[in-house]
Structures are given as structure tokens and as C-alpha cells.
Amino acid sequence: MRIDLYLKLMGITKTRMAAKRFCDSGKVLVSGKAVKPSHEILADDSLDLFLPQKEMKLKVVEVPSSKSVAKQDRPQFMVLEVTKEF
């Protein structure tokens, strides 16, 4: 699954375009490297996210098989830690 779609499905960004902009500006890192929005994520990937209001670390537990995820099901796909809020 593309990283921009994953971030949208997990509720990190409101839209896929917002996730694309974050990736294009170098604010999404996978294992310490900036990635393009088309980067395919895998289970056990570690993401560092530098968003306008907070910095987060996200561990991908599982990649969803569908293109929609219910809000209450999101925790089974990721472990999220907010490292800094502004």
C-alpha cells in the first residue's frame, strides 16, 4: 500500500493530497529516509512524521488489505507515539 494512502486511512492526515504534500516536503521518513508518496509500506516499517502541530513516531503493525478502515479498527494496524507537540 502506498504511504500516502496509509496515512489517510489511519487518520494521520485528512486527505491523501495532504499526505502527498508532507511526503514531497520531506516530513515523512521511513527508517530515517525521506520517501515519495508512492513508497510502498510494509509491516514493521518505522515512520517519523513531522507535522505542523506535532512530531510522531509510527510503527506499522499490519497493512490493511482494503481501501477503507473503520476508525475503531485503526489501532490494530499501527502503534502511534507523539514525541513532541507545539
PDB file of N, CA, C and O in Angstrom:
ATOM      1  N   MET A   1       0.844  -1.172   0.000  1.00  0.00           N
ATOM      2  CA  MET A   1       0.000   0.000   0.000  1.00  0.00           C
ATOM      3  C   MET A   1       0.892   1.239   0.000  1.00  0.00           C
ATOM      4  O   MET A   1       1.913   1.281   0.687  1.00  0.00           O
ATOM      5  N   ARG A   2       0.503   2.232  -0.766  1.00  0.00           N
ATOM      6  CA  ARG A   2       1.238   3.488  -0.823  1.00  0.00           C
ATOM      7  C   ARG A   2       1.198   4.191   0.535  1.00  0.00           C
ATOM      8  O   ARG A   2       0.212   4.096   1.266  1.00  0.00           O
ATOM      9  N   ILE A   3       2.274   4.890   0.859  1.00  0.00           N
ATOM     10  CA  ILE A   3       2.346   5.551   2.160  1.00  0.00           C
ATOM     11  C   ILE A   3       1.339   6.694   2.271  1.00  0.00           C
ATOM     12  O   ILE A   3       0.806   6.927   3.356  1.00  0.00           O
ATOM     13  N   ASP A   4       1.065   7.410   1.186  1.00  0.00           N
ATOM     14  CA  ASP A   4       0.093   8.499   1.274  1.00  0.00           C
ATOM     15  C   ASP A   4      -1.308   7.972   1.558  1.00  0.00           C
ATOM     16  O   ASP A   4      -2.057   8.597   2.308  1.00  0.00           O
ATOM     17  N   LEU A   5      -1.670   6.848   0.981  1.00  0.00           N
ATOM     18  CA  LEU A   5      -2.969   6.235   1.254  1.00  0.00           C
ATOM     19  C   LEU A   5      -3.021   5.698   2.688  1.00  0.00           C
ATOM     20  O   LEU A   5      -4.038   5.846   3.367  1.00  0.00           O
ATOM     21  N   TYR A   6      -1.947   5.087   3.144  1.00  0.00           N
ATOM     22  CA  TYR A   6      -1.894   4.557   4.511  1.00  0.00           C
ATOM     23  C   TYR A   6      -2.091   5.682   5.540  1.00  0.00           C
ATOM     24  O   TYR A   6      -2.856   5.521   6.491  1.00  0.00           O
ATOM     25  N   LEU A   7      -1.417   6.800   5.358  1.00  0.00           N
ATOM     26  CA  LEU A   7      -1.545   7.915   6.307  1.00  0.00           C
ATOM     27  C   LEU A   7      -2.971   8.455   6.334  1.00  0.00           C
ATOM     28  O   LEU A   7      -3.465   8.842   7.394  1.00  0.00           O
ATOM     29  N   LYS A   8      -3.633   8.485   5.189  1.00  0.00           N
ATOM     30  CA  LYS A   8      -5.024   8.928   5.138  1.00  0.00           C
ATOM     31  C   LYS A   8      -5.942   7.923   5.831  1.00  0.00           C
ATOM     32  O   LYS A   8      -6.811   8.314   6.610  1.00  0.00           O
ATOM     33  N   LEU A   9      -5.755   6.630   5.553  1.00  0.00           N
ATOM     34  CA  LEU A   9      -6.609   5.600   6.161  1.00  0.00           C
ATOM     35  C   LEU A   9      -6.461   5.542   7.681  1.00  0.00           C
ATOM     36  O   LEU A   9      -7.422   5.235   8.387  1.00  0.00           O
ATOM     37  N   MET A  10      -5.266   5.836   8.183  1.00  0.00           N
ATOM     38  CA  MET A  10      -5.014   5.782   9.626  1.00  0.00           C
ATOM     39  C   MET A  10      -5.414   7.068  10.336  1.00  0.00           C
ATOM     40  O   MET A  10      -5.283   7.167  11.556  1.00  0.00           O
ATOM     41  N   GLY A  11      -5.902   8.057   9.584  1.00  0.00           N
ATOM     42  CA  GLY A  11      -6.365   9.296  10.185  1.00  0.00           C
ATOM     43  C   GLY A  11      -5.246  10.254  10.565  1.00  0.00           C
ATOM     44  O   GLY A  11      -5.482  11.215  11.297  1.00  0.00           O
ATOM     45  N   ILE A  12      -4.049  10.015  10.087  1.00  0.00           N
ATOM     46  CA  ILE A  12      -2.930  10.913  10.374  1.00  0.00           C
ATOM     47  C   ILE A  12      -3.126  12.218   9.593  1.00  0.00           C
ATOM     48  O   ILE A  12      -2.887  13.304  10.122  1.00  0.00           O
ATOM     49  N   THR A  13      -3.558  12.105   8.346  1.00  0.00           N
ATOM     50  CA  THR A  13      -3.905  13.270   7.537  1.00  0.00           C
ATOM     51  C   THR A  13      -5.366  13.141   7.109  1.00  0.00           C
ATOM     52  O   THR A  13      -5.921  12.043   7.068  1.00  0.00           O
ATOM     53  N   LYS A  14      -5.971  14.273   6.794  1.00  0.00           N
ATOM     54  CA  LYS A  14      -7.380  14.242   6.399  1.00  0.00           C
ATOM     55  C   LYS A  14      -7.579  13.769   4.975  1.00  0.00           C
ATOM     56  O   LYS A  14      -8.594  13.151   4.655  1.00  0.00           O
ATOM     57  N   THR A  15      -6.603  14.060   4.111  1.00  0.00           N
ATOM     58  CA  THR A  15      -6.729  13.677   2.708  1.00  0.00           C
ATOM     59  C   THR A  15      -5.429  13.055   2.217  1.00  0.00           C
ATOM     60  O   THR A  15      -4.369  13.217   2.822  1.00  0.00           O
ATOM     61  N   ARG A  16      -5.539  12.350   1.118  1.00  0.00           N
ATOM     62  CA  ARG A  16      -4.356  11.752   0.506  1.00  0.00           C
ATOM     63  C   ARG A  16      -3.436  12.841  -0.056  1.00  0.00           C
ATOM     64  O   ARG A  16      -2.214  12.693  -0.040  1.00  0.00           O
ATOM     65  N   MET A  17      -4.024  13.928  -0.548  1.00  0.00           N
ATOM     66  CA  MET A  17      -3.214  15.041  -1.067  1.00  0.00           C
ATOM     67  C   MET A  17      -2.390  15.685   0.048  1.00  0.00           C
ATOM     68  O   MET A  17      -1.248  16.081  -0.183  1.00  0.00           O
ATOM     69  N   ALA A  18      -2.952  15.793   1.250  1.00  0.00           N
ATOM     70  CA  ALA A  18      -2.200  16.348   2.376  1.00  0.00           C
ATOM     71  C   ALA A  18      -1.022  15.432   2.697  1.00  0.00           C
ATOM     72  O   ALA A  18       0.082  15.911   2.957  1.00  0.00           O
ATOM     73  N   ALA A  19      -1.244  14.137   2.680  1.00  0.00           N
ATOM     74  CA  ALA A  19      -0.164  13.179   2.922  1.00  0.00           C
ATOM     75  C   ALA A  19       0.890  13.285   1.833  1.00  0.00           C
ATOM     76  O   ALA A  19       2.085  13.189   2.114  1.00  0.00           O
ATOM     77  N   LYS A  20       0.461  13.482   0.601  1.00  0.00           N
ATOM     78  CA  LYS A  20       1.395  13.652  -0.523  1.00  0.00           C
ATOM     79  C   LYS A  20       2.266  14.878  -0.322  1.00  0.00           C
ATOM     80  O   LYS A  20       3.475  14.833  -0.547  1.00  0.00           O
ATOM     81  N   ARG A  21       1.644  15.983   0.106  1.00  0.00           N
ATOM     82  CA  ARG A  21       2.411  17.215   0.342  1.00  0.00           C
ATOM     83  C   ARG A  21       3.455  17.014   1.449  1.00  0.00           C
ATOM     84  O   ARG A  21       4.583  17.492   1.327  1.00  0.00           O
ATOM     85  N   PHE A  22       3.088  16.314   2.521  1.00  0.00           N
ATOM     86  CA  PHE A  22       4.048  16.048   3.599  1.00  0.00           C
ATOM     87  C   PHE A  22       5.215  15.208   3.089  1.00  0.00           C
ATOM     88  O   PHE A  22       6.369  15.480   3.418  1.00  0.00           O
ATOM     89  N   CYS A  23       4.915  14.194   2.290  1.00  0.00           N
ATOM     90  CA  CYS A  23       5.980  13.356   1.730  1.00  0.00           C
ATOM     91  C   CYS A  23       6.880  14.169   0.804  1.00  0.00           C
ATOM     92  O   CYS A  23       8.105  14.078   0.881  1.00  0.00           O
ATOM     93  N   ASP A  24       6.268  14.964  -0.070  1.00  0.00           N
ATOM     94  CA  ASP A  24       7.033  15.762  -1.028  1.00  0.00           C
ATOM     95  C   ASP A  24       7.932  16.794  -0.338  1.00  0.00           C
ATOM     96  O   ASP A  24       8.977  17.165  -0.872  1.00  0.00           O
ATOM     97  N   SER A  25       7.525  17.254   0.844  1.00  0.00           N
ATOM     98  CA  SER A  25       8.324  18.257   1.549  1.00  0.00           C
ATOM     99  C   SER A  25       9.330  17.631   2.511  1.00  0.00           C
ATOM    100  O   SER A  25      10.002  18.348   3.253  1.00  0.00           O
ATOM    101  N   GLY A  26       9.442  16.297   2.509  1.00  0.00           N
ATOM    102  CA  GLY A  26      10.448  15.618   3.329  1.00  0.00           C
ATOM    103  C   GLY A  26      10.077  15.466   4.786  1.00  0.00           C
ATOM    104  O   GLY A  26      10.955  15.257   5.622  1.00  0.00           O
ATOM    105  N   LYS A  27       8.797  15.566   5.115  1.00  0.00           N
ATOM    106  CA  LYS A  27       8.356  15.482   6.508  1.00  0.00           C
ATOM    107  C   LYS A  27       7.903  14.093   6.912  1.00  0.00           C
ATOM    108  O   LYS A  27       7.438  13.899   8.035  1.00  0.00           O
ATOM    109  N   VAL A  28       8.029  13.123   6.017  1.00  0.00           N
ATOM    110  CA  VAL A  28       7.701  11.730   6.322  1.00  0.00           C
ATOM    111  C   VAL A  28       8.949  10.895   6.040  1.00  0.00           C
ATOM    112  O   VAL A  28       9.441  10.844   4.913  1.00  0.00           O
ATOM    113  N   LEU A  29       9.441  10.251   7.080  1.00  0.00           N
ATOM    114  CA  LEU A  29      10.646   9.431   6.957  1.00  0.00           C
ATOM    115  C   LEU A  29      10.302   7.984   7.257  1.00  0.00           C
ATOM    116  O   LEU A  29       9.547   7.697   8.186  1.00  0.00           O
ATOM    117  N   VAL A  30      10.852   7.082   6.476  1.00  0.00           N
ATOM    118  CA  VAL A  30      10.718   5.646   6.728  1.00  0.00           C
ATOM    119  C   VAL A  30      12.127   5.130   7.011  1.00  0.00           C
ATOM    120  O   VAL A  30      13.016   5.215   6.163  1.00  0.00           O
ATOM    121  N   SER A  31      12.310   4.602   8.202  1.00  0.00           N
ATOM    122  CA  SER A  31      13.628   4.130   8.643  1.00  0.00           C
ATOM    123  C   SER A  31      14.696   5.211   8.448  1.00  0.00           C
ATOM    124  O   SER A  31      15.823   4.920   8.047  1.00  0.00           O
ATOM    125  N   GLY A  32      14.325   6.458   8.737  1.00  0.00           N
ATOM    126  CA  GLY A  32      15.268   7.557   8.681  1.00  0.00           C
ATOM    127  C   GLY A  32      15.481   8.194   7.321  1.00  0.00           C
ATOM    128  O   GLY A  32      16.284   9.120   7.206  1.00  0.00           O
ATOM    129  N   LYS A  33      14.789   7.732   6.285  1.00  0.00           N
ATOM    130  CA  LYS A  33      14.969   8.276   4.936  1.00  0.00           C
ATOM    131  C   LYS A  33      13.662   8.891   4.440  1.00  0.00           C
ATOM    132  O   LYS A  33      12.590   8.307   4.596  1.00  0.00           O
ATOM    133  N   ALA A  34      13.768  10.072   3.843  1.00  0.00           N
ATOM    134  CA  ALA A  34      12.592  10.714   3.254  1.00  0.00           C
ATOM    135  C   ALA A  34      12.089   9.859   2.096  1.00  0.00           C
ATOM    136  O   ALA A  34      12.875   9.291   1.338  1.00  0.00           O
ATOM    137  N   VAL A  35      10.770   9.778   1.972  1.00  0.00           N
ATOM    138  CA  VAL A  35      10.182   8.923   0.941  1.00  0.00           C
ATOM    139  C   VAL A  35       9.201   9.707   0.081  1.00  0.00           C
ATOM    140  O   VAL A  35       8.686  10.752   0.481  1.00  0.00           O
ATOM    141  N   LYS A  36       8.958   9.171  -1.111  1.00  0.00           N
ATOM    142  CA  LYS A  36       7.956   9.725  -2.016  1.00  0.00           C
ATOM    143  C   LYS A  36       6.584   9.207  -1.607  1.00  0.00           C
ATOM    144  O   LYS A  36       6.496   8.198  -0.907  1.00  0.00           O
ATOM    145  N   PRO A  37       5.512   9.874  -2.028  1.00  0.00           N
ATOM    146  CA  PRO A  37       4.161   9.424  -1.681  1.00  0.00           C
ATOM    147  C   PRO A  37       3.832   8.029  -2.212  1.00  0.00           C
ATOM    148  O   PRO A  37       2.953   7.357  -1.673  1.00  0.00           O
ATOM    149  N   SER A  38       4.516   7.592  -3.248  1.00  0.00           N
ATOM    150  CA  SER A  38       4.235   6.284  -3.838  1.00  0.00           C
ATOM    151  C   SER A  38       4.996   5.150  -3.151  1.00  0.00           C
ATOM    152  O   SER A  38       4.860   3.993  -3.549  1.00  0.00           O
ATOM    153  N   HIS A  39       5.790   5.461  -2.131  1.00  0.00           N
ATOM    154  CA  HIS A  39       6.569   4.434  -1.424  1.00  0.00           C
ATOM    155  C   HIS A  39       5.632   3.371  -0.849  1.00  0.00           C
ATOM    156  O   HIS A  39       4.650   3.697  -0.182  1.00  0.00           O
ATOM    157  N   GLU A  40       5.937   2.115  -1.109  1.00  0.00           N
ATOM    158  CA  GLU A  40       5.126   1.004  -0.596  1.00  0.00           C
ATOM    159  C   GLU A  40       5.567   0.680   0.827  1.00  0.00           C
ATOM    160  O   GLU A  40       6.736   0.376   1.065  1.00  0.00           O
ATOM    161  N   ILE A  41       4.628   0.746   1.772  1.00  0.00           N
ATOM    162  CA  ILE A  41       4.972   0.424   3.148  1.00  0.00           C
ATOM    163  C   ILE A  41       4.740  -1.051   3.412  1.00  0.00           C
ATOM    164  O   ILE A  41       3.932  -1.702   2.751  1.00  0.00           O
ATOM    165  N   LEU A  42       5.461  -1.556   4.386  1.00  0.00           N
ATOM    166  CA  LEU A  42       5.369  -2.954   4.790  1.00  0.00           C
ATOM    167  C   LEU A  42       5.159  -3.023   6.291  1.00  0.00           C
ATOM    168  O   LEU A  42       5.437  -2.061   7.007  1.00  0.00           O
ATOM    169  N   ALA A  43       4.668  -4.161   6.768  1.00  0.00           N
ATOM    170  CA  ALA A  43       4.555  -4.366   8.210  1.00  0.00           C
ATOM    171  C   ALA A  43       5.940  -4.239   8.818  1.00  0.00           C
ATOM    172  O   ALA A  43       6.928  -4.641   8.204  1.00  0.00           O
ATOM    173  N   ASP A  44       6.019  -3.689  10.009  1.00  0.00           N
ATOM    174  CA  ASP A  44       7.252  -3.453  10.765  1.00  0.00           C
ATOM    175  C   ASP A  44       8.048  -2.244  10.296  1.00  0.00           C
ATOM    176  O   ASP A  44       9.143  -2.015  10.810  1.00  0.00           O
ATOM    177  N   ASP A  45       7.548  -1.456   9.338  1.00  0.00           N
ATOM    178  CA  ASP A  45       8.215  -0.206   8.978  1.00  0.00           C
ATOM    179  C   ASP A  45       8.060   0.791  10.120  1.00  0.00           C
ATOM    180  O   ASP A  45       7.036   0.807  10.803  1.00  0.00           O
ATOM    181  N   SER A  46       9.067   1.613  10.321  1.00  0.00           N
ATOM    182  CA  SER A  46       9.023   2.693  11.315  1.00  0.00           C
ATOM    183  C   SER A  46       8.957   4.019  10.579  1.00  0.00           C
ATOM    184  O   SER A  46       9.788   4.308   9.718  1.00  0.00           O
ATOM    185  N   LEU A  47       7.957   4.825  10.929  1.00  0.00           N
ATOM    186  CA  LEU A  47       7.773   6.120  10.288  1.00  0.00           C
ATOM    187  C   LEU A  47       8.030   7.236  11.290  1.00  0.00           C
ATOM    188  O   LEU A  47       7.628   7.141  12.449  1.00  0.00           O
ATOM    189  N   ASP A  48       8.691   8.280  10.849  1.00  0.00           N
ATOM    190  CA  ASP A  48       8.826   9.514  11.619  1.00  0.00           C
ATOM    191  C   ASP A  48       8.058  10.577  10.859  1.00  0.00           C
ATOM    192  O   ASP A  48       8.302  10.799   9.673  1.00  0.00           O
ATOM    193  N   LEU A  49       7.123  11.238  11.543  1.00  0.00           N
ATOM    194  CA  LEU A  49       6.260  12.224  10.907  1.00  0.00           C
ATOM    195  C   LEU A  49       6.472  13.578  11.570  1.00  0.00           C
ATOM    196  O   LEU A  49       6.398  13.695  12.793  1.00  0.00           O
ATOM    197  N   PHE A  50       6.733  14.587  10.771  1.00  0.00           N
ATOM    198  CA  PHE A  50       6.948  15.934  11.263  1.00  0.00           C
ATOM    199  C   PHE A  50       5.826  16.817  10.731  1.00  0.00           C
ATOM    200  O   PHE A  50       5.968  17.465   9.694  1.00  0.00           O
ATOM    201  N   LEU A  51       4.701  16.833  11.459  1.00  0.00           N
ATOM    202  CA  LEU A  51       3.519  17.571  11.051  1.00  0.00           C
ATOM    203  C   LEU A  51       3.543  18.960  11.684  1.00  0.00           C
ATOM    204  O   LEU A  51       4.325  19.185  12.609  1.00  0.00           O
ATOM    205  N   PRO A  52       2.712  19.905  11.218  1.00  0.00           N
ATOM    206  CA  PRO A  52       2.770  21.273  11.742  1.00  0.00           C
ATOM    207  C   PRO A  52       2.551  21.386  13.259  1.00  0.00           C
ATOM    208  O   PRO A  52       3.189  22.220  13.901  1.00  0.00           O
ATOM    209  N   GLN A  53       1.683  20.585  13.832  1.00  0.00           N
ATOM    210  CA  GLN A  53       1.369  20.718  15.255  1.00  0.00           C
ATOM    211  C   GLN A  53       2.073  19.714  16.156  1.00  0.00           C
ATOM    212  O   GLN A  53       2.080  19.882  17.375  1.00  0.00           O
ATOM    213  N   LYS A  54       2.671  18.662  15.570  1.00  0.00           N
ATOM    214  CA  LYS A  54       3.303  17.631  16.399  1.00  0.00           C
ATOM    215  C   LYS A  54       4.277  16.790  15.602  1.00  0.00           C
ATOM    216  O   LYS A  54       4.227  16.735  14.374  1.00  0.00           O
ATOM    217  N   GLU A  55       5.156  16.142  16.326  1.00  0.00           N
ATOM    218  CA  GLU A  55       6.058  15.147  15.745  1.00  0.00           C
ATOM    219  C   GLU A  55       5.645  13.791  16.302  1.00  0.00           C
ATOM    220  O   GLU A  55       5.344  13.662  17.488  1.00  0.00           O
ATOM    221  N   MET A  56       5.634  12.787  15.439  1.00  0.00           N
ATOM    222  CA  MET A  56       5.166  11.458  15.840  1.00  0.00           C
ATOM    223  C   MET A  56       6.085  10.372  15.319  1.00  0.00           C
ATOM    224  O   MET A  56       6.767  10.535  14.307  1.00  0.00           O
ATOM    225  N   LYS A  57       6.084   9.268  16.032  1.00  0.00           N
ATOM    226  CA  LYS A  57       6.704   8.035  15.563  1.00  0.00           C
ATOM    227  C   LYS A  57       5.567   7.040  15.402  1.00  0.00           C
ATOM    228  O   LYS A  57       4.703   6.918  16.270  1.00  0.00           O
ATOM    229  N   LEU A  58       5.579   6.334  14.286  1.00  0.00           N
ATOM    230  CA  LEU A  58       4.520   5.378  13.996  1.00  0.00           C
ATOM    231  C   LEU A  58       5.164   4.066  13.584  1.00  0.00           C
ATOM    232  O   LEU A  58       6.058   4.048  12.738  1.00  0.00           O
ATOM    233  N   LYS A  59       4.718   2.982  14.171  1.00  0.00           N
ATOM    234  CA  LYS A  59       5.184   1.636  13.825  1.00  0.00           C
ATOM    235  C   LYS A  59       4.039   0.946  13.095  1.00  0.00           C
ATOM    236  O   LYS A  59       2.942   0.824  13.639  1.00  0.00           O
ATOM    237  N   VAL A  60       4.282   0.497  11.879  1.00  0.00           N
ATOM    238  CA  VAL A  60       3.266  -0.207  11.092  1.00  0.00           C
ATOM    239  C   VAL A  60       3.190  -1.645  11.604  1.00  0.00           C
ATOM    240  O   VAL A  60       4.160  -2.394  11.496  1.00  0.00           O
ATOM    241  N   VAL A  61       2.050  -2.029  12.154  1.00  0.00           N
ATOM    242  CA  VAL A  61       1.853  -3.382  12.655  1.00  0.00           C
ATOM    243  C   VAL A  61       1.384  -4.294  11.526  1.00  0.00           C
ATOM    244  O   VAL A  61       1.847  -5.424  11.370  1.00  0.00           O
ATOM    245  N   GLU A  62       0.450  -3.759  10.749  1.00  0.00           N
ATOM    246  CA  GLU A  62      -0.136  -4.533   9.656  1.00  0.00           C
ATOM    247  C   GLU A  62      -0.597  -3.564   8.582  1.00  0.00           C
ATOM    248  O   GLU A  62      -1.013  -2.446   8.885  1.00  0.00           O
ATOM    249  N   VAL A  63      -0.526  -3.981   7.352  1.00  0.00           N
ATOM    250  CA  VAL A  63      -1.002  -3.164   6.238  1.00  0.00           C
ATOM    251  C   VAL A  63      -2.419  -3.635   5.900  1.00  0.00           C
ATOM    252  O   VAL A  63      -2.627  -4.816   5.623  1.00  0.00           O
ATOM    253  N   PRO A  64      -3.399  -2.714   5.922  1.00  0.00           N
ATOM    254  CA  PRO A  64      -4.775  -3.128   5.624  1.00  0.00           C
ATOM    255  C   PRO A  64      -4.917  -3.644   4.190  1.00  0.00           C
ATOM    256  O   PRO A  64      -4.248  -3.160   3.277  1.00  0.00           O
ATOM    257  N   SER A  65      -5.779  -4.612   4.011  1.00  0.00           N
ATOM    258  CA  SER A  65      -5.979  -5.181   2.680  1.00  0.00           C
ATOM    259  C   SER A  65      -7.045  -4.434   1.887  1.00  0.00           C
ATOM    260  O   SER A  65      -7.130  -4.581   0.668  1.00  0.00           O
ATOM    261  N   SER A  66      -7.857  -3.633   2.574  1.00  0.00           N
ATOM    262  CA  SER A  66      -8.904  -2.890   1.870  1.00  0.00           C
ATOM    263  C   SER A  66      -8.552  -1.404   1.813  1.00  0.00           C
ATOM    264  O   SER A  66      -7.606  -0.954   2.459  1.00  0.00           O
ATOM    265  N   LYS A  67      -9.315  -0.660   1.043  1.00  0.00           N
ATOM    266  CA  LYS A  67      -9.067   0.775   0.894  1.00  0.00           C
ATOM    267  C   LYS A  67      -9.916   1.596   1.842  1.00  0.00           C
ATOM    268  O   LYS A  67     -10.092   2.797   1.637  1.00  0.00           O
ATOM    269  N   SER A  68     -10.448   0.957   2.884  1.00  0.00           N
ATOM    270  CA  SER A  68     -11.156   1.689   3.931  1.00  0.00           C
ATOM    271  C   SER A  68     -10.942   0.958   5.256  1.00  0.00           C
ATOM    272  O   SER A  68     -10.914  -0.271   5.318  1.00  0.00           O
ATOM    273  N   VAL A  69     -10.794   1.758   6.308  1.00  0.00           N
ATOM    274  CA  VAL A  69     -10.577   1.214   7.641  1.00  0.00           C
ATOM    275  C   VAL A  69     -11.463   1.995   8.602  1.00  0.00           C
ATOM    276  O   VAL A  69     -11.413   3.225   8.632  1.00  0.00           O
ATOM    277  N   ALA A  70     -12.268   1.294   9.384  1.00  0.00           N
ATOM    278  CA  ALA A  70     -13.119   1.954  10.366  1.00  0.00           C
ATOM    279  C   ALA A  70     -12.250   2.586  11.452  1.00  0.00           C
ATOM    280  O   ALA A  70     -11.192   2.062  11.799  1.00  0.00           O
ATOM    281  N   LYS A  71     -12.707   3.703  11.977  1.00  0.00           N
ATOM    282  CA  LYS A  71     -11.931   4.440  12.979  1.00  0.00           C
ATOM    283  C   LYS A  71     -11.569   3.561  14.175  1.00  0.00           C
ATOM    284  O   LYS A  71     -10.449   3.643  14.680  1.00  0.00           O
ATOM    285  N   GLN A  72     -12.487   2.731  14.631  1.00  0.00           N
ATOM    286  CA  GLN A  72     -12.219   1.886  15.794  1.00  0.00           C
ATOM    287  C   GLN A  72     -11.240   0.750  15.493  1.00  0.00           C
ATOM    288  O   GLN A  72     -10.698   0.146  16.419  1.00  0.00           O
ATOM    289  N   ASP A  73     -11.006   0.451  14.215  1.00  0.00           N
ATOM    290  CA  ASP A  73     -10.081  -0.617  13.829  1.00  0.00           C
ATOM    291  C   ASP A  73      -8.658  -0.132  13.584  1.00  0.00           C
ATOM    292  O   ASP A  73      -7.754  -0.950  13.415  1.00  0.00           O
ATOM    293  N   ARG A  74      -8.442   1.174  13.561  1.00  0.00           N
ATOM    294  CA  ARG A  74      -7.115   1.713  13.256  1.00  0.00           C
ATOM    295  C   ARG A  74      -6.006   1.230  14.187  1.00  0.00           C
ATOM    296  O   ARG A  74      -4.905   0.960  13.706  1.00  0.00           O
ATOM    297  N   PRO A  75      -6.239   1.108  15.506  1.00  0.00           N
ATOM    298  CA  PRO A  75      -5.146   0.686  16.400  1.00  0.00           C
ATOM    299  C   PRO A  75      -4.560  -0.692  16.083  1.00  0.00           C
ATOM    300  O   PRO A  75      -3.422  -0.963  16.466  1.00  0.00           O
ATOM    301  N   GLN A  76      -5.276  -1.546  15.415  1.00  0.00           N
ATOM    302  CA  GLN A  76      -4.723  -2.867  15.095  1.00  0.00           C
ATOM    303  C   GLN A  76      -3.696  -2.795  13.963  1.00  0.00           C
ATOM    304  O   GLN A  76      -2.951  -3.749  13.740  1.00  0.00           O
ATOM    305  N   PHE A  77      -3.654  -1.659  13.245  1.00  0.00           N
ATOM    306  CA  PHE A  77      -2.737  -1.516  12.123  1.00  0.00           C
ATOM    307  C   PHE A  77      -1.492  -0.691  12.444  1.00  0.00           C
ATOM    308  O   PHE A  77      -0.553  -0.657  11.649  1.00  0.00           O
ATOM    309  N   MET A  78      -1.476  -0.019  13.615  1.00  0.00           N
ATOM    310  CA  MET A  78      -0.337   0.852  13.926  1.00  0.00           C
ATOM    311  C   MET A  78      -0.167   1.048  15.424  1.00  0.00           C
ATOM    312  O   MET A  78      -1.099   0.863  16.206  1.00  0.00           O
ATOM    313  N   VAL A  79       1.049   1.428  15.800  1.00  0.00           N
ATOM    314  CA  VAL A  79       1.359   1.882  17.152  1.00  0.00           C
ATOM    315  C   VAL A  79       1.874   3.297  16.991  1.00  0.00           C
ATOM    316  O   VAL A  79       2.878   3.522  16.315  1.00  0.00           O
ATOM    317  N   LEU A  80       1.192   4.256  17.609  1.00  0.00           N
ATOM    318  CA  LEU A  80       1.489   5.667  17.423  1.00  0.00           C
ATOM    319  C   LEU A  80       1.996   6.276  18.718  1.00  0.00           C
ATOM    320  O   LEU A  80       1.416   6.067  19.784  1.00  0.00           O
ATOM    321  N   GLU A  81       3.085   7.033  18.617  1.00  0.00           N
ATOM    322  CA  GLU A  81       3.635   7.737  19.774  1.00  0.00           C
ATOM    323  C   GLU A  81       3.895   9.183  19.374  1.00  0.00           C
ATOM    324  O   GLU A  81       4.639   9.452  18.431  1.00  0.00           O
ATOM    325  N   VAL A  82       3.279  10.109  20.097  1.00  0.00           N
ATOM    326  CA  VAL A  82       3.515  11.539  19.859  1.00  0.00           C
ATOM    327  C   VAL A  82       4.756  11.914  20.643  1.00  0.00           C
ATOM    328  O   VAL A  82       4.780  11.788  21.867  1.00  0.00           O
ATOM    329  N   THR A  83       5.790  12.374  19.948  1.00  0.00           N
ATOM    330  CA  THR A  83       7.047  12.691  20.612  1.00  0.00           C
ATOM    331  C   THR A  83       7.151  14.158  21.023  1.00  0.00           C
ATOM    332  O   THR A  83       7.856  14.487  21.977  1.00  0.00           O
ATOM    333  N   LYS A  84       6.447  15.045  20.303  1.00  0.00           N
ATOM    334  CA  LYS A  84       6.504  16.470  20.636  1.00  0.00           C
ATOM    335  C   LYS A  84       5.267  17.165  20.097  1.00  0.00           C
ATOM    336  O   LYS A  84       4.862  16.936  18.957  1.00  0.00           O
ATOM    337  N   GLU A  85       4.661  18.026  20.932  1.00  0.00           N
ATOM    338  CA  GLU A  85       3.538  18.846  20.476  1.00  0.00           C
ATOM    339  C   GLU A  85       3.939  20.299  20.563  1.00  0.00           C
ATOM    340  O   GLU A  85       4.669  20.699  21.471  1.00  0.00           O
ATOM    341  N   PHE A  86       3.461  21.094  19.616  1.00  0.00           N
ATOM    342  CA  PHE A  86       3.814  22.519  19.594  1.00  0.00           C
ATOM    343  C   PHE A  86       2.634  23.353  19.991  1.00  0.00           C
ATOM    344  O   PHE A  86       2.730  24.579  20.033  1.00  0.00           O
TER     345      PHE A  86
END
